[in-house]
Amino acid sequence: MAVTVETLEKLERKMTLTLPVDVIQNEVNTRLKRLARQVKIDGFRPGKVPMNIVAQRYGYSVHYEVMNDKVGEAFSTAANEANLRVAGQPRISEKEGAAEGQMAFDAIFEVYPEVKLPELNTVEIEKVTSDVTDAAIEKTIDILRKQRRTFAQRSLESTVADGDRVTVDFEGKIDGEVFQGGKADDFQFIVGEGQMLKEFEDAVRGLKIGESKTFPLNFPADYHGKDVAGKTADFLVTVKKLEASHLPEVTDELAKSLGVADASVAGLQADIRKNLEREVKARLMGRNKQAALEALVAKAELDLPQSIVQAEVDRLVQGARNDLKQRGIKDADKAPIPDDIFRPQAEQRVRLGLVVAEVVRANELHAKPEQIKAHIEELAASYERPEDVTRWYYSDNQRMAEVEAVVIEGNVADFVLSKAKVTEKAISFEELMGQV
């Protein structure tokens, strides 16, 4: 077999392969003979079908199959011998003008790029730090208290105030017409917690049971209901029921009701601190890992194999179709989703993957079994039955591969942070949690 390889552009290569015709024909004959012993054709006993009939019926498909197999084998062998790291699948086509007794093929493909990593001591990264404060613990306790609050009927003379649970009838109109979702009876919400738009809450404050009020309500331009977003509606609201909320006191009894092992206020606070510290640690690791990898990738130099980028685009498009299907969208698999929507994201993912792989290779940062085990145990620790979660991960190779990828990215981020110019920035617990 003769092979020539030429560079077309950047990562694209063209390989010309030649194969003797008799090699292909001999394999076709071998497969047809094997097939003749198995096929069932009316009028013939099994194994007694004449070869000319087998060849007439199955010759084309067997020939096509052999061609694919032999050319694929030849391509793989030639690529290995030439030390080519092939990216994606080659596009193979038969070539005209081969010598007698030969068949020639052109294989156009891409190779993985050379990744030029930056000097890590020139990479600048801002690393964030944060702590769990007493205020954060108290805020969490308040959330738990609200989840267990009780309500009691208020007197007829009482007026709606923040914290009250109010039951109302309302009707909203735009240009004199009631719009979809704009009318409800016996609708219940808690005032002052942002469950309704501010203008709606402002309208019911101060009303008594049985009182009504009309008011204009401006829907924000980014409102989730697209039919009314950016429009103004005229509302009529009537208060039908008013209840005061009662929060349970922070006592040992509350701690016991929450299932805290040490059924005391101190035990509750310690349990919350432990959980918040675990969450803070995870968020800090995620945020700093992302900062380190983004800084690394921004300074790395490489060309992107477009075949790998396209494969990632296809994967993202299919993921979008699956998401639409799960939402009940009809004919989601035929939805027109342009590749360009996902191409920047695909390019970034491929770039990140190639850079991370090069850092891992150059510095032996592969995930160790004990690291994978520790990561899974940490993921499982926040669940009621950690052993079940651990078993769930270990029972599936795909899930284990995902964990391994996360550990490897963590190894790379830690390595980069240990070498780069790092400046630390303390941020509040609220900012880290996205509460500001």
Buried (B, 14 or more C-beta within 10 A) or exposed (E): EEBEBEEEEEBBBBBBBBBEEEBBEEBBBEBBEEBBEEBEBEEBEEEEBEEEBBBEBBBEEBBEBBBEEBBBEBBEEBBEEEEBEBBBEBEBEEBEEBEEEBBBBBBBBBBBBEBEBBEBEEBEBEBBEBEBBEEBBEBBBEEBBBEEEEBEEBEEEBBBBEBBBBBBBBBBBBEEEEBEEBBEEEBBBBBBEEEBBEBBBBBBBEBBBEEEBEBEBEBEEEBEEEEBEEBEBBBBBBBBBBBBBEBBEBEBEBBBEBEBEEBBBEBBBBBBBEBBEBBBEEBBBEBBBEBBBEBBBEBBEBBBBBBBBBBBBEEBBEEBBEEBBEEEEEEBEEEEBEEEEBBEEBBBBBBBBBBBBBBBEEBEBEBEEEBBBEBBBBBBEEEEEBEEBBEBBBEEEEEBEEBBEBBBBBBBBBBBBEBBEBEEEEBBBBEBBEEE
